[in-house]
Amino acid sequence: MSWGDVRGLLQYVPQFRGKVFVVVIDAPVPALAETMLDLVSLQNIGVQLVIGSTVHSTDDLLDRAAEVELKFSQSLHKTTADPAEAIAALGRGQAVVLDISEDDPLSANLATFAQSVSAKKLILLRGVGEELPKGAMRAAEIVSDSDPIIRSAAAACQLGIPRVHLLDGETPGVLLSELFSNEGVGTMVYADSYRTIRPLREEDIVELLGMIGRSVRNAHLVPRDYAAVAEKIEDYSVLEIDGNVVGSVALYRYPDDNMAEIACLYVKQAHEGLGYGVELVQHAEQIAKEADVSNVFALTNRAAEFFQQQGYTEQPSDHIPADRHQQLLASGRDSRVFGKELG
């Protein structure tokens, strides 16, 4: 993540405020000081913290926490104890130091405790070990021959933890880089809807217009205003990652011609090259199929190669519905037509 992207960082502050994060710090000693400073930053924006380690003593954690002036409860907590005292401390704004010295980093006891304090994230800062695949993995799709630590993360999700993050604790700034970016820098195993394509909602319209504004100004997309989008809101879908809209697509239907147009296809710059455009087009095609539409088309120049890679072929401009053809001629745009027959 570019730390100059202040807006990208700030969008997470209201999402994280008041949430409980359980952080297992198994990173080497040199990384402890920076990790504690990162935890102070999280606490300052309202994150409620539970901290533990299977490689560092609780005394070491308490000493480091005191050095950076982290607000924490003086009482040590066990994963098998009644969580009421820990919940009370978290409610007061104090971090809870958890004694997990006799457990595995992602033990069932820890996951059960995390669930009992309503933790939204369980984060493991690992030491040296086998490199894990980067990116997001759905817990239900993790197979038996996956890395044991990934299987443990999936098991934690099954016990009620929405997301488990596995990070290289020796990488500077890894904790904040993981949490304050859509794509992250480590491995995330999730049980909730991390990435989804859903219908556009009225409250998304301003975000959509801001997102596509650059392409509209550069004449890559047809200009749209709030009223125009609101009038046809049922035609739009957005790609949402971690609660943030990062892409869009629209499907305009022409029932008299049994055709539909794929339009307003856009993915934010920070998310380009990750296959999201393909997902959005496939989503629009699926909607068309479910409506028994046999042909879809797109008008474009800039994305010509992209649509050809998705099985679209260039067609004469008069192969689209007559009304749409007239609109295209009147607009003066030299967009090419790419069509596809749906099976």
Beta strands, then each sheet from edge to edge (+ up, - down):
strand 1: 20-25
strand 2: 48-53
strand 3: 72-78
strand 4: 95-99
strand 5: 119-126
strand 6: 135-138
strand 7: 163-168
strand 8: 187-190
strand 9: 195-199
strand 10: 236-241
strand 11: 244-254
strand 12: 259-267
strand 13: 295-300
strand 14: 313-315
strand 15: 336-341
sheet 1: 3+ 4+ 2+ 1+ 5+ 7+ 8- 6-
sheet 2: 9+ 10- 11+ 12- 13- 15+ 14-
end
